[in-house]
Amino acid sequence: MTAQFEAEFMAATKPLGMTDDNHKYGWQGAGPWPGVTAITGWQDGLNGSGGLTTWAAKIAAEAVWSSSAMVGPLEEATAIALDALNRQRNIGSAVHGKVADLLAGKAWTRTPETGLYLDGYSLFMAQHHPEFIYSEQVVLSPTRKYGGRFDIIAKLGRRTALIDIKTGKAKRSHTLQLGLYADADFIGMENDPTQYPIPHIQDYFVLLLREGSYELVPISVTNADRRHARELTKMFHKAKSWESAK
């Protein structure tokens, strides 16, 4: 009876549908699995000037260089550098949040940090008239043990497009990111055991939002890119397993 009770208790308390715990994803109690951007971040780290470390260092260095505090104490210079880096990251997160609110029909307020970027998004909407199929949903791959939250799947013209929104610059690893989203097993939602099929993606884009403008960058995702993304995912899991064994 005890074993039966434990089994019934586990079944009753198992999370239903998709779970998202700080970008670690699960499905029906399985997981947590890494997010797509955690996996592609490995590729960024190999790319020298295109890597996230160099990007962060450049932002920090520019902030310190432009400040009169450059001749001051190291602690002060470090604080300026970290503030600049966090500000850039926060702007990207805030813009994504505002766009998500817009798509969900929620009330939102314009801020000095996000206002001009949202003007760029509004211009994109006015010029391309996307017909939204999904926005801000999570794809899951129990097969390869990863998940990820994509920005937009929409009709642009007569073609189905997967669009990722960025406030920085386009990078080579965005090809892998988009490929992993499209290559997942299904779309999953919280408190819902239904596995929703991922639409067949015909085109891939990165939507670069600028202050008052935008650039819609076409991305080519080839079969070779997909194979590389799958191998990268395998290596990510192998490395994590090695760390856990220590």
C-alpha contacts under 8 A as a table, 3 or more apart, distances in Angstrom:
res1	aa1	res2	aa2	distance
1	M	4	Q	5.01
1	M	5	F	5.97
2	T	5	F	5.04
2	T	6	E	6.13
3	A	6	E	5.10
3	A	7	A	6.18
4	Q	7	A	5.10
4	Q	8	E	6.18
5	F	8	E	5.12
5	F	9	F	6.00
6	E	9	F	5.01
6	E	10	M	6.08
7	A	10	M	5.18
7	A	11	A	6.20
8	E	11	A	5.09
8	E	12	A	6.10
9	F	12	A	5.09
9	F	13	T	6.15
10	M	13	T	5.25
10	M	14	K	5.86
11	A	14	K	5.30
14	K	28	Q	6.70
14	K	29	G	5.35
15	P	18	M	7.67
15	P	19	T	7.29
15	P	27	W	7.72
15	P	28	Q	5.54
15	P	29	G	5.19
15	P	191	N	7.57
16	L	27	W	7.51
16	L	28	Q	5.19
16	L	29	G	7.21
16	L	190	E	6.84
16	L	191	N	4.83
16	L	192	D	6.10
16	L	193	P	6.09
17	G	27	W	5.52
17	G	28	Q	5.04
17	G	188	G	6.48
17	G	189	M	5.86
17	G	190	E	5.08
17	G	191	N	4.95
17	G	192	D	4.59
17	G	193	P	4.38
17	G	194	T	7.23
18	M	25	Y	7.16
18	M	26	G	5.68
18	M	27	W	4.68
18	M	28	Q	6.52
18	M	138	V	7.97
18	M	188	G	5.37
18	M	189	M	5.04
18	M	190	E	4.63
18	M	191	N	6.89
18	M	192	D	7.28
18	M	193	P	7.72
19	T	24	K	7.98
19	T	25	Y	5.48
19	T	26	G	4.93
19	T	27	W	6.28
19	T	189	M	7.90
19	T	190	E	6.18
20	D	23	H	5.78
20	D	24	K	5.63
20	D	25	Y	4.69
20	D	26	G	6.67
21	D	24	K	5.05
21	D	25	Y	6.33
23	H	34	P	7.03
23	H	35	G	5.58
23	H	148	G	7.32
24	K	32	P	5.48
24	K	33	W	5.38
24	K	34	P	5.05
24	K	35	G	5.72
24	K	147	G	7.40
25	Y	31	G	6.47
25	Y	32	P	5.05
25	Y	33	W	5.04
25	Y	34	P	6.46
25	Y	35	G	6.75
25	Y	140	L	7.67
25	Y	146	Y	7.02
25	Y	147	G	5.52
25	Y	148	G	7.39
26	G	29	G	6.36
26	G	30	A	5.40
26	G	31	G	4.44
26	G	32	P	4.82
26	G	33	W	6.13
26	G	140	L	7.79
26	G	147	G	7.58
27	W	30	A	5.21
27	W	31	G	6.68
27	W	140	L	7.57
27	W	142	P	7.59
27	W	188	G	7.65
28	Q	193	P	7.18
31	G	145	K	7.51
33	W	145	K	5.55
33	W	146	Y	4.85
33	W	147	G	6.47
34	P	38	A	6.36
34	P	39	I	7.15
34	P	145	K	7.47
34	P	146	Y	5.17
34	P	147	G	6.36
35	G	38	A	5.32
35	G	39	I	6.68
35	G	146	Y	5.80
35	G	147	G	4.95
35	G	148	G	4.88
35	G	149	R	7.97
36	V	39	I	5.23
36	V	40	T	6.27
36	V	146	Y	6.68
36	V	147	G	6.06
36	V	148	G	5.08
36	V	177	Q	6.23
36	V	180	L	6.78
36	V	181	Y	7.46
37	T	40	T	5.01
37	T	41	G	5.73
37	T	148	G	7.47
37	T	177	Q	6.66
38	A	41	G	5.10
38	A	42	W	7.12
39	I	42	W	5.75
39	I	43	Q	7.60
39	I	232	L	7.07
39	I	233	T	6.24
39	I	236	F	6.48
40	T	43	Q	5.19
40	T	44	D	6.57
40	T	173	S	6.19
40	T	174	H	7.96
40	T	176	L	6.67
40	T	177	Q	6.34
40	T	229	A	7.95
40	T	232	L	7.83
41	G	44	D	4.92
41	G	45	G	6.33
41	G	52	L	7.70
41	G	173	S	7.95
42	W	45	G	5.17
42	W	46	L	6.83
43	Q	46	L	5.34
43	Q	47	N	6.73
43	Q	51	G	7.94
43	Q	173	S	6.46
44	D	47	N	5.32
44	D	48	G	7.91
44	D	50	G	6.47
44	D	51	G	4.36
44	D	52	L	6.07
44	D	173	S	6.50
45	G	48	G	6.98
45	G	51	G	4.83
45	G	52	L	6.41
45	G	53	T	7.08
46	L	51	G	6.59
47	N	50	G	5.07
47	N	51	G	5.07
48	G	51	G	5.35
48	G	54	T	7.06
49	S	54	T	5.68
49	S	55	W	7.23
50	G	54	T	6.93
50	G	55	W	7.00
50	G	171	K	7.05
51	G	54	T	5.52
51	G	55	W	6.31
52	L	55	W	4.94
52	L	56	A	6.03
53	T	56	A	5.17
53	T	57	A	6.12
54	T	57	A	4.97
54	T	58	K	6.04
55	W	58	K	5.23
55	W	59	I	6.43
56	A	59	I	5.32
56	A	60	A	6.20
56	A	85	L	6.24
57	A	60	A	5.10
57	A	61	A	5.91
58	K	61	A	5.12
58	K	62	E	6.08
59	I	62	E	5.29
59	I	63	A	6.31
59	I	81	A	7.54
59	I	84	A	6.64
59	I	85	L	6.09
60	A	63	A	5.20
60	A	64	V	6.37
60	A	80	I	7.53
60	A	81	A	4.13
60	A	82	L	6.45
60	A	84	A	5.88
60	A	85	L	5.81
61	A	64	V	5.21
61	A	65	W	5.95
61	A	81	A	6.52
62	E	65	W	5.03
62	E	66	S	6.13
63	A	66	S	5.41
63	A	67	S	6.37
63	A	80	I	6.61
63	A	81	A	5.84
63	A	84	A	6.13
64	V	67	S	5.14
64	V	68	S	7.96
64	V	69	A	7.16
64	V	70	M	5.68
64	V	77	A	6.03
64	V	80	I	6.12
64	V	81	A	5.81
65	W	68	S	7.85
65	W	70	M	6.23
66	S	70	M	7.86
67	S	70	M	5.77
68	S	71	V	6.69
68	S	72	G	7.87
69	A	72	G	4.88
69	A	73	P	7.72
69	A	76	E	6.87
69	A	77	A	6.20
70	M	73	P	7.93
70	M	77	A	5.88
72	G	76	E	6.61
72	G	77	A	6.89
73	P	76	E	5.36
73	P	77	A	6.50
74	L	77	A	5.09
74	L	78	T	6.03
75	E	78	T	5.07
75	E	79	A	6.18
76	E	79	A	5.08
76	E	80	I	6.36
77	A	80	I	5.17
77	A	81	A	6.28
78	T	81	A	5.08
78	T	82	L	6.18
79	A	82	L	5.24
79	A	83	D	6.04
80	I	83	D	5.14
80	I	84	A	6.27
81	A	84	A	5.28
81	A	85	L	6.35
82	L	85	L	5.07
82	L	86	N	6.07
83	D	86	N	5.20
83	D	87	R	5.97
84	A	87	R	5.10
84	A	88	Q	6.36
85	L	88	Q	5.36
85	L	89	R	6.44
86	N	89	R	5.10
86	N	90	N	5.92
87	R	90	N	5.03
87	R	91	I	6.15
88	Q	91	I	5.28
88	Q	92	G	6.58
89	R	92	G	5.29
89	R	93	S	6.37
90	N	93	S	5.05
90	N	94	A	5.91
91	I	94	A	5.03
91	I	95	V	6.04
91	I	113	E	6.44
91	I	114	T	6.76
92	G	95	V	5.27
92	G	96	H	6.28
92	G	166	K	7.18
92	G	167	T	5.67
92	G	168	G	7.87
93	S	96	H	5.18
93	S	97	G	6.19
94	A	97	G	4.99
94	A	98	K	6.20
94	A	114	T	6.83
95	V	98	K	5.10
95	V	99	V	6.16
95	V	114	T	5.62
95	V	117	Y	7.00
95	V	118	L	7.22
95	V	167	T	7.94
96	H	99	V	5.19
96	H	100	A	6.12
96	H	165	I	7.48
97	G	100	A	5.07
97	G	101	D	6.24
98	K	101	D	5.02
98	K	102	L	6.22
98	K	108	W	6.85
98	K	114	T	7.87
98	K	118	L	7.85
99	V	102	L	4.98
99	V	103	L	6.22
99	V	118	L	7.41
100	A	103	L	5.16
100	A	104	A	6.13
100	A	135	S	7.71
100	A	136	E	6.74
101	D	104	A	5.07
101	D	105	G	6.10
101	D	106	K	4.96
101	D	107	A	6.95
101	D	108	W	6.66
102	L	105	G	5.18
102	L	106	K	6.03
102	L	107	A	7.60
102	L	108	W	7.41
103	L	106	K	7.69
103	L	135	S	7.27
110	R	114	T	6.79
110	R	115	G	5.31
111	T	114	T	5.40
111	T	115	G	5.38
112	P	115	G	5.57
112	P	116	L	7.65
113	E	116	L	7.54
114	T	117	Y	5.38
114	T	118	L	6.23
115	G	118	L	5.22
115	G	119	D	6.37
115	G	211	E	7.98
116	L	119	D	4.89
116	L	120	G	6.51
116	L	210	R	7.38
116	L	211	E	4.44
116	L	212	G	4.85
117	Y	120	G	5.05
117	Y	121	Y	6.46
117	Y	167	T	7.94
117	Y	209	L	5.71
117	Y	210	R	5.40
117	Y	211	E	4.64
117	Y	212	G	5.87
117	Y	213	S	7.30
118	L	121	Y	4.81
118	L	122	S	6.06
118	L	209	L	7.83
118	L	211	E	7.89
118	L	212	G	7.45
119	D	122	S	5.02
119	D	123	L	6.21
119	D	211	E	7.17
119	D	212	G	4.98
119	D	213	S	6.87
120	G	123	L	5.10
120	G	124	F	6.39
120	G	209	L	5.73
120	G	210	R	5.95
120	G	211	E	6.29
120	G	212	G	4.49
120	G	213	S	4.01
120	G	214	Y	5.10
121	Y	124	F	5.06
121	Y	125	M	6.32
121	Y	209	L	6.45
121	Y	213	S	7.46
121	Y	214	Y	6.84
122	S	125	M	5.03
122	S	126	A	6.18
123	L	126	A	5.09
123	L	127	Q	6.17
123	L	213	S	6.87
123	L	214	Y	7.51
124	F	127	Q	5.30
124	F	128	H	5.94
124	F	129	H	7.80
124	F	214	Y	6.74
125	M	128	H	5.47
125	M	129	H	5.20
125	M	130	P	6.63
126	A	129	H	5.81
128	H	156	L	6.82
129	H	156	L	7.23
130	P	154	A	5.86
130	P	155	K	5.58
130	P	156	L	5.19
130	P	157	G	7.58
131	E	154	A	5.22
131	E	155	K	4.88
131	E	156	L	6.78
132	F	135	S	7.10
132	F	152	I	7.25
132	F	153	I	6.27
132	F	154	A	4.20
132	F	155	K	6.40
133	I	152	I	7.78
133	I	153	I	5.55
133	I	154	A	5.01
133	I	155	K	7.28
134	Y	137	Q	6.68
134	Y	152	I	5.91
134	Y	153	I	5.11
134	Y	154	A	6.77
135	S	150	F	7.15
135	S	151	D	5.36
135	S	152	I	4.41
135	S	153	I	6.23
136	E	149	R	6.12
136	E	150	F	5.57
136	E	151	D	4.71
136	E	152	I	6.42
137	Q	149	R	5.41
137	Q	150	F	5.89
137	Q	151	D	7.13
137	Q	187	I	7.01
137	Q	188	G	7.58
137	Q	189	M	7.40
138	V	147	G	6.80
138	V	148	G	5.41
138	V	149	R	4.22
138	V	150	F	6.36
138	V	187	I	5.68
138	V	188	G	5.85
138	V	189	M	6.92
139	V	147	G	5.53
139	V	148	G	5.49
139	V	149	R	6.31
139	V	150	F	7.46
139	V	181	Y	6.33
139	V	184	A	6.06
139	V	185	D	7.22
139	V	186	F	5.63
139	V	187	I	4.30
139	V	188	G	6.04
139	V	198	I	7.96
140	L	145	K	7.72
140	L	146	Y	6.13
140	L	147	G	4.33
140	L	148	G	6.73
140	L	184	A	5.62
140	L	185	D	5.89
140	L	186	F	5.70
140	L	187	I	6.11
140	L	188	G	6.52
141	S	144	R	5.45
141	S	145	K	5.38
141	S	146	Y	5.35
141	S	147	G	6.03
141	S	184	A	4.77
141	S	185	D	4.78
141	S	186	F	6.93
142	P	145	K	4.65
142	P	146	Y	6.77
142	P	185	D	7.22
143	T	185	D	7.32
144	R	230	R	7.93
144	R	233	T	7.43
144	R	234	K	7.67
147	G	181	Y	7.97
147	G	184	A	7.62
148	G	181	Y	6.72
149	R	181	Y	7.99
150	F	163	I	7.88
150	F	164	D	6.66
150	F	181	Y	6.85
151	D	162	L	7.96
151	D	163	I	6.33
151	D	164	D	5.32
151	D	165	I	6.52
152	I	162	L	5.88
152	I	163	I	5.10
152	I	164	D	6.54
153	I	160	T	7.00
153	I	161	A	5.63
153	I	162	L	4.60
153	I	163	I	6.25
154	A	160	T	5.72
154	A	161	A	5.47
154	A	162	L	6.74
154	A	163	I	7.85
155	K	158	R	6.12
155	K	159	R	5.42
155	K	160	T	4.54
155	K	161	A	6.00
156	L	159	R	5.51
156	L	160	T	6.34
156	L	161	A	6.50
159	R	202	Q	6.18
159	R	203	D	7.11
160	T	199	P	7.74
160	T	200	H	7.13
160	T	201	I	5.46
160	T	202	Q	5.37
160	T	203	D	6.37
161	A	201	I	5.69
161	A	202	Q	5.89
161	A	203	D	4.59
161	A	204	Y	5.51
161	A	205	F	7.18
162	L	178	L	7.34
162	L	182	A	7.99
162	L	201	I	6.43
162	L	203	D	6.45
162	L	204	Y	5.00
162	L	205	F	6.33
163	I	204	Y	6.04
163	I	205	F	4.80
163	I	206	V	5.61
163	I	207	L	6.56
164	D	178	L	7.53
164	D	205	F	6.46
164	D	206	V	4.88
164	D	207	L	5.99
165	I	206	V	5.88
165	I	207	L	4.73
165	I	208	L	6.13
165	I	209	L	7.20
166	K	169	K	7.05
166	K	170	A	7.75
166	K	206	V	6.87
166	K	207	L	6.04
166	K	208	L	4.93
166	K	209	L	6.20
167	T	208	L	5.59
167	T	209	L	5.10
167	T	210	R	6.60
168	G	208	L	6.88
168	G	209	L	7.84
169	K	208	L	6.79
170	A	174	H	6.99
170	A	206	V	7.01
170	A	208	L	7.42
170	A	217	V	7.84
171	K	174	H	5.56
171	K	175	T	7.91
172	R	175	T	5.91
172	R	176	L	7.77
173	S	176	L	5.19
173	S	177	Q	6.37
174	H	177	Q	4.83
174	H	178	L	6.12
174	H	206	V	7.77
175	T	178	L	5.42
175	T	179	G	6.09
175	T	219	I	6.40
175	T	220	S	6.94
175	T	221	V	5.80
175	T	225	D	7.18
176	L	179	G	4.93
176	L	180	L	6.06
176	L	221	V	7.58
176	L	225	D	6.38
176	L	226	R	6.92
176	L	228	H	7.85
176	L	229	A	5.58
177	Q	180	L	5.32
177	Q	181	Y	6.41
178	L	181	Y	5.18
178	L	182	A	6.35
178	L	204	Y	7.11
178	L	221	V	7.66
179	G	182	A	5.23
179	G	183	D	5.92
179	G	221	V	6.21
179	G	225	D	7.29
179	G	226	R	5.84
179	G	229	A	7.31
180	L	183	D	4.89
180	L	184	A	6.13
180	L	226	R	7.20
180	L	229	A	6.63
180	L	230	R	7.78
181	Y	184	A	5.62
182	A	198	I	7.08
182	A	201	I	6.94
183	D	226	R	7.67
184	A	198	I	7.97
185	D	197	P	7.66
185	D	198	I	7.58
186	F	195	Q	5.69
186	F	196	Y	5.54
186	F	197	P	5.01
186	F	198	I	5.50
187	I	195	Q	6.00
187	I	196	Y	4.89
187	I	197	P	6.12
187	I	198	I	6.11
188	G	192	D	7.47
188	G	193	P	7.57
188	G	194	T	6.89
188	G	195	Q	5.68
188	G	196	Y	6.35
189	M	192	D	5.60
189	M	193	P	7.58
189	M	194	T	7.71
201	I	204	Y	7.46
203	D	218	P	7.62
203	D	219	I	7.65
203	D	220	S	7.89
204	Y	218	P	5.99
204	Y	219	I	5.18
204	Y	220	S	6.73
204	Y	221	V	7.37
205	F	216	L	6.41
205	F	217	V	5.36
205	F	218	P	4.54
205	F	219	I	5.24
206	V	216	L	5.97
206	V	217	V	5.12
206	V	218	P	6.62
206	V	219	I	6.98
207	L	214	Y	6.96
207	L	215	E	5.93
207	L	216	L	4.62
207	L	217	V	6.22
208	L	214	Y	5.52
208	L	215	E	5.06
208	L	216	L	6.25
208	L	217	V	7.36
209	L	213	S	6.43
209	L	214	Y	4.53
209	L	215	E	6.64
210	R	213	S	4.92
210	R	214	Y	5.15
210	R	215	E	7.78
211	E	214	Y	7.85
221	V	225	D	5.96
221	V	226	R	7.15
222	T	225	D	5.04
222	T	226	R	6.42
223	N	226	R	5.03
223	N	227	R	6.24
224	A	227	R	5.10
224	A	228	H	6.16
225	D	228	H	5.09
225	D	229	A	6.17
226	R	229	A	5.07
226	R	230	R	6.26
227	R	230	R	5.14
227	R	231	E	6.27
228	H	231	E	5.11
228	H	232	L	6.05
229	A	232	L	4.99
229	A	233	T	6.19
230	R	233	T	5.07
230	R	234	K	6.36
231	E	234	K	5.03
231	E	235	M	6.25
232	L	235	M	5.15
232	L	236	F	6.11
233	T	236	F	5.04
233	T	237	H	6.41
234	K	237	H	5.31
234	K	238	K	6.27
235	M	238	K	4.93
235	M	239	A	6.06
236	F	239	A	5.25
236	F	240	K	6.24
237	H	240	K	5.06
237	H	241	S	6.09
238	K	241	S	5.07
238	K	242	W	6.23
239	A	242	W	5.05
239	A	243	E	6.29
240	K	243	E	5.05
240	K	244	S	6.19
241	S	244	S	5.07
241	S	245	A	6.25
242	W	245	A	5.20
242	W	246	K	6.81
243	E	246	K	5.54
